[in-house]
Amino acid sequence: MASRRFDGAPETATDKRFFDLRESGYTGPFDWNTGQPCTDPETLAIFDALDRATQRAVAAEADGTADEF
């Protein structure tokens, strides 16, 4: 099987788990060290807060109320 890594290097077990997750449709965060989906509640809460902030910023940009940085 050809490597799915951008550099063409052989896939590690972690790489395989990561690519398999993405190819199965998983779009959430994952543990970089293991290639497994992230299940830590604190980490997931941070990602959720970042997602909400991004959605607010995109909406503000779309309706012209975004602040200039």
Phi, psi and omega in degrees: 000138178288150179289144176263002179286148181295333182267000178076002179293156177301143180284136172276173177299321178296316177303314183300314179298316180300307182295322177298319177299311182296318181291337178275357177106357179292126180241003182279182179289155178223160177279115183300328183284331185246340184078009180267156175301144178286131180237000181290120184302321180295316179295317179296324178295321178296314179298320178297317179296319178296320179296315179298318179296320178295317179298320177296318180295319179295317179296319180295322177295318182293324182262007174080015180255011182291143176282148174277141178260000000 
